[in-house]
Amino acid sequence: MSINRIEELRKLIRQYNHEYHVLDNPSVSDQEYDRCMQELIQLEHDYPEFFDANSPTQQVGGAVLDKFTKVKHDQMMLSLGNVYNKEEVDAFIDRVVKETGLDEFSLELKIDGLAMSLRYDLGQFLRAITRGDGEVGEDVSLNVKTIKSVPLRIQYDSSLEVRGEVYLPKAQFERINQERRLNQEEEFANPRNAAAGSIRQLDSNIAASRNLDAFWYYLIQGDKMGLKSHTDALDWMKSQGFKVNPYTKRCKGKEEVWNTIEEMSLLRQSLPYEIDGIVLKL
């Protein structure tokens, strides 16, 4: 009976985390969430033989590392190319149309955070790796696991890699800097620096206290899964509990692309997180 209750609580808490941190639509009170979490913590303490590294209780921090392990990326994590005006955007579109014959593009907000790769195996979270130099990154799994919107289990029975951006919401940035001022500590210059500093903490308790979040935008094996477009890949990721940025739009032709870029640029001040541009992709 104990293992059944443990699995029931793990499933419930994963659902509550998804509703609160991804859908922004909680179905239970904070008190009920805390009650379930405390019950699970107690049961896992009483029955250590049922330990699961991907239990929701492992998303609250606790472990302290001596150093981060270096990990080679299976596929290079490249940085994006930049264009700065309408003429350069038009030239890029012309080049893509000429080379591919396609004139439909996806536009997304470029989140100002820290590029991250998540690996899963047989539906279980395996590790999180920073971009590093693009070829080799650092294993920051314990810190990324403290991000409540990151799913630790998915419905996929093979190996999988998802890439995205870990960021610090503006409200959390202000909270952290206020605390640092009170403690007479040096303040973070911007949310991106704070996110990077939080992810590289050897003490996962500190990372957990920062309340980081993430958006995911790239599924490495999408074509092998029968997903025919970038939009299909985003929809699949959402169905698995990954947090996907809602400001994504398909556009056809240069005029619609540029109009959408201007519309998205106006969002900057009202968003609860920092952006540093618009991403244009096929």
C-alpha positions in Angstrom: 0.0 0.0 0.0 2.8 2.4 0.8 4.3 2.3 -2.7 0.9 2.8 -4.2 0.4 5.9 -2.1 3.9 7.2 -2.9 3.3 6.8 -6.6 -0.2 8.4 -6.3 1.3 11.4 -4.5 4.2 11.8 -7.0 1.7 11.8 -9.9 -0.5 14.3 -8.1 2.4 16.7 -7.3 3.7 16.5 -10.9 0.2 17.4 -12.0 0.0 20.3 -9.5 3.5 21.6 -10.6 2.4 21.5 -14.2 -0.8 23.4 -13.5 0.9 26.0 -11.4 4.3 26.6 -13.1 3.4 25.8 -16.8 -0.4 26.4 -17.2 -0.6 29.2 -14.6 -3.9 27.6 -13.5 -3.6 25.8 -10.2 -6.4 23.4 -9.2 -5.5 23.2 -5.5 -4.6 25.6 -2.7 -1.0 26.1 -1.6 -2.0 24.4 1.7 -3.2 21.3 -0.1 0.0 21.2 -2.2 2.2 21.5 0.9 0.2 18.8 2.6 0.7 16.4 -0.2 4.4 17.3 -0.5 5.0 16.8 3.3 3.2 13.4 3.2 5.4 12.3 0.3 8.5 13.5 2.0 7.6 11.5 5.1 6.7 8.3 3.2 10.0 8.5 1.2 11.8 8.9 4.5 10.0 5.9 6.0 10.4 3.7 2.9 13.9 4.5 1.5 13.7 1.4 -0.7 11.3 3.3 -2.9 13.7 6.2 -3.6 13.3 7.8 -7.0 15.8 10.4 -8.2 13.1 12.0 -10.3 10.5 12.3 -7.5 9.0 15.8 -7.0 10.8 15.8 -3.6 14.1 16.0 -5.5 13.1 19.3 -7.0 13.6 21.3 -3.8 17.4 21.3 -3.6 19.6 19.7 -1.0 22.7 18.3 -2.6 26.1 20.2 -2.6 28.7 19.4 -5.3 32.5 19.8 -5.2 32.5 20.7 -8.9 30.5 20.3 -12.1 31.2 17.5 -14.5 32.0 18.3 -18.2 29.8 16.6 -20.7 30.2 16.5 -24.5 27.1 17.5 -26.5 25.8 14.8 -28.9 25.0 17.6 -31.3 26.8 21.0 -31.2 24.9 23.8 -29.4 25.4 26.7 -31.7 24.6 30.3 -31.0 22.1 32.2 -33.3 23.2 34.5 -36.1 22.1 38.2 -35.7 20.5 40.7 -38.0 19.7 44.2 -37.0 17.4 45.9 -39.5 14.7 45.3 -42.1 17.1 45.1 -45.0 19.1 42.3 -43.3 15.9 40.5 -42.5 14.7 40.7 -46.1 18.1 39.5 -47.3 17.9 36.5 -45.0 14.4 35.6 -46.2 15.4 36.0 -49.8 18.4 33.7 -49.2 16.2 31.0 -47.5 13.5 31.1 -50.2 16.2 30.8 -52.9 17.9 27.8 -51.2 14.8 26.0 -50.0 11.8 27.3 -52.0 10.0 27.8 -48.6 8.7 31.2 -47.6 6.8 30.3 -44.4 8.7 31.1 -41.1 8.2 30.7 -37.4 8.8 33.8 -35.2 9.5 33.4 -31.4 10.7 35.7 -28.6 14.4 35.3 -27.8 14.5 34.8 -24.1 17.4 36.5 -22.4 18.7 33.6 -20.3 21.0 30.6 -20.3 20.9 28.1 -23.1 20.3 24.6 -21.7 20.0 21.0 -23.0 17.8 18.4 -21.3 18.3 14.7 -21.9 15.8 12.0 -21.2 16.0 8.2 -21.4 13.1 5.8 -21.4 10.8 8.7 -20.3 13.1 9.7 -17.3 15.0 12.9 -16.9 18.7 12.0 -17.3 20.7 15.2 -17.1 20.8 19.0 -17.9 23.8 20.4 -19.7 24.8 24.0 -20.2 25.9 25.2 -23.7 29.5 25.8 -22.6 31.6 26.3 -25.7 29.0 24.7 -27.9 30.9 21.3 -27.9 31.3 20.6 -24.2 29.1 21.9 -21.4 28.6 21.3 -17.7 26.2 18.9 -16.0 24.0 21.1 -13.9 21.2 18.5 -13.4 20.7 19.0 -9.7 20.1 22.8 -10.1 17.8 22.4 -13.2 15.8 19.8 -11.3 14.8 22.5 -8.8 12.9 24.3 -11.6 9.3 23.2 -11.0 8.3 23.6 -14.6 10.8 21.1 -15.8 9.2 17.7 -16.3 11.1 14.8 -14.8 9.0 12.2 -16.5 7.6 12.2 -20.1 5.8 9.7 -22.2 8.5 8.6 -24.6 10.3 5.2 -24.5 13.6 6.1 -26.1 16.4 8.7 -25.8 15.4 12.3 -26.3 17.0 15.8 -26.1 15.2 19.1 -25.7 16.8 22.5 -25.8 15.7 25.8 -24.4 16.5 28.8 -22.2 16.6 29.0 -18.4 15.8 32.4 -17.1 15.1 34.4 -14.0 11.7 36.2 -14.0 11.9 40.0 -13.4 10.0 39.8 -10.1 12.5 37.2 -8.7 15.4 39.4 -9.9 14.1 42.3 -7.9 13.5 40.1 -4.9 17.0 38.7 -4.9 18.7 42.1 -5.4 16.6 43.5 -2.6 17.8 40.7 -0.3 21.4 41.3 -1.4 21.1 45.0 -0.7 19.9 44.2 2.8 22.8 41.8 3.3 25.2 44.4 1.9 26.1 42.0 -1.0 26.9 42.9 -4.5 23.8 43.1 -6.6 23.3 41.2 -9.9 23.6 43.5 -13.0 20.7 41.9 -14.8 18.4 38.9 -14.8 20.6 36.9 -17.2 23.7 37.2 -15.0 21.6 36.2 -12.0 20.2 33.1 -13.9 23.7 32.1 -14.9 25.1 32.6 -11.4 22.2 30.6 -10.0 22.6 27.6 -12.4 26.3 27.4 -11.5 25.8 27.2 -7.8 27.4 24.1 -6.3 24.8 24.1 -3.6 21.4 23.2 -5.1 19.6 24.8 -2.2 20.7 28.2 -3.4 19.6 27.4 -6.9 16.2 26.3 -5.6 15.8 29.6 -3.6 16.2 31.7 -6.8 12.9 30.4 -8.4 14.3 30.0 -11.9 12.1 29.1 -14.8 12.6 28.0 -18.4 11.1 27.9 -21.9 11.8 25.0 -24.3 11.9 25.5 -28.0 13.9 22.8 -29.8 13.4 19.0 -30.1 16.5 17.4 -31.5 14.9 14.2 -32.7 11.7 15.7 -34.0 12.0 14.5 -37.6 12.7 11.0 -36.4 9.5 11.0 -34.4 7.3 11.8 -37.4 6.9 15.5 -36.5 6.8 17.3 -39.8 7.3 20.9 -38.7 8.6 23.1 -35.9 5.0 23.8 -34.8 4.4 20.0 -34.5 7.5 19.7 -32.3 6.3 22.6 -30.0 2.9 21.0 -29.7 4.4 17.7 -28.8 6.6 19.3 -26.2 3.6 21.0 -24.7 1.7 17.7 -24.5 4.6 16.3 -22.5 4.6 19.1 -20.0 7.4 21.3 -21.3 6.8 25.0 -20.9 6.7 26.5 -24.4 6.6 30.3 -24.9 3.1 31.4 -26.0 4.4 34.1 -28.3 5.1 32.0 -31.4 3.6 32.7 -34.8 3.9 31.3 -38.3 4.3 33.9 -41.0 4.4 33.8 -44.8 6.4 36.3 -46.8 8.5 39.3 -45.9 5.7 41.7 -45.1 4.0 39.5 -42.6 7.3 38.5 -41.0 8.3 42.2 -40.5 4.9 43.2 -39.2 5.1 40.4 -36.6 8.6 41.4 -35.6 7.3 44.9 -34.9 4.3 43.6 -32.9 6.5 41.3 -30.8 9.0 44.0 -30.1 6.2 46.1 -28.4 5.8 43.3 -25.9 9.2 43.8 -24.2 8.2 46.1 -21.4 5.0 44.2 -20.4 6.6 40.7 -20.3 7.5 39.2 -16.8 10.9 38.2 -18.2 13.6 39.8 -20.3 14.0 39.2 -24.0 16.8 40.3 -26.3 15.3 39.9 -29.7 13.1 37.9 -32.0 14.0 34.5 -33.4 13.2 33.8 -37.1 13.4 30.1 -38.2 11.8 27.8 -40.8 
